[in-house]
């Protein structure tokens, strides 16, 4: 039986970041579960579940998520492993890695000189994905035996093959690699100290320094109920690699299996709240049944990635009342022709207003996501979106989540922006934490220089002034 060691490394974060790096271990643990089911002897060393795990200030700015890199290496288990799998979530920024990550890879090769050292994305969705030149990364890191891009299930289902890659120096690509029974094994939570992970979450959010929109804390666990997304929005990184294969697949995990997983989380792993990381959770036809199942197990939950309003029923919102901390939907733009055309979402904007009215009536907190500054936009487009966001906030209390159009390598938006000379062909350096939320990375050709940033700033000032007046009145 081959021995595998799965490593979730410490992550270097800027002061500003997007998505949910504190759940970046989910994909690695899913791969570990598959390898264990396929006959490997699996151990896990998780920077998020060690005695000192938390959020730590970094000497050179930003944060270290987990534990210090030296501490992580010092605590590595002893013994020999045929394969050492280093998780490479998007936050590792492997193509432009921080010095700590480079030193970690060297230290792993020194500690495990005879092992296959496999860098694996372990992608399961729910977080952005920045495609990268894996051949270049492999050339840059002679310590690595192989790189496994995208999900990787086909390969972790054959652990014996992975043991043969010690000197292979190959890049394996597994886009849309899941078979007919996606992610069958439960993610390998029994491989980590769950109580330690709870302490990690408390240290991340307990002091209030990080915004905690979705109420993450002790007893919160990540959860995935579907794989991929059937839609082809221009900015989205779901199903990485699909543009290479031409297939963009969506597979809901069967409700019977989800019920089993949720029961395990509740009774064995002390879960009380679920953060559901699906790319698009409510396009499944049995979404209301999923909600009833989670309610029966007395979970609270949040779906941070933004549901489709046109697939939300009043019944579903009623089921979530009192259990969801912040219902999130995605409008993207106030211009229907753009939503249907270049954005590619194909969602009627009337559905956004319908859901807003239902949530206001039922007392369910609602947040809507918008994007301004697409490369084809003019001041009229930007203004319309900001006005829609204000209207829904003022009328229904919908919290606006406003982002700048930020092209990520591997998306159609990146290709369009690169062709227009708005961003470099090799992609943006996503270590820049101000991108997405605080600073546009280009000016649309149809807007005056600086217009998008100024319009957003004016919107934020208006919002802040309104909130201040509400606070005084209350």
Buried (B, 14 or more C-beta within 10 A) or exposed (E): EBBBBBBBBBBBBBEBBBBBBBBBBBBBBBBBBBBBBBEBBBBBBBBBBBEBBBBBEBEEEBBBBBBBBEBBBEEBEEEEBBBBBBBBBBBBBBBBBBEBBBBBBEBBBEBBEEBBBBBBBBBBBBBBBBBBBBEEBBEBBEBBBBBBBBBBBBBBBBBEEBBEBBEBBBBBBBBBBBEEEBBBBBBBBBBBBBEBBBBBBBBBBBEEEBEBBBBBBBBBBBBBBBBBBBBBBBBBBBBBBBBEEEEBBBBBBBBEBBBEBBEBBBEEBEBBBBBBBBBBBBBBEEBBBBBBBBBEBEBBBBBBBBBBBBBBEBEBBBBBEEBBBBBBBBBBBBBEEBBBEBBBBEBBBEBBBBBBBBBBEBEBBBBBBBBBBBBBBBBEBBBBBBEBBBBBBEEBEBBBBBBBBBBBBBBBBBBBBBEEEBBEEEBBEBBBBEBBBBBBBBBBEBBEEEBBBEBBEEBBEBBEEEEEEEEEEE
